[in-house]
Amino acid sequence: MANDIALQGAQWRKSSRSNAGGAQCVEIADVGIGAAVRDSKNASGPASVFPPSAFGSFLAGLKRD
């Protein structure tokens, strides 16, 4: 699967908006095909990969709200 290959060697970082030690922890990584997002409490679990345009639209929407 393309997503599995893209995630190999990903440099994950925790969102600055995540609760410190709380239940809402999100990590993102820039990967060759876009932005990957995962639950930091389940690092070996699934991650979602979004194309750059979709992730950019998502971030723009967050900033508006």
Secondary structure, DSSP 8 states (H G I E B T S, - for coil): -HHHHHHTT---EE-TTS-TTSS--EEEEEETTEEEEEEGGGTTS-EEEE-HHHHHHHHHHHHH-
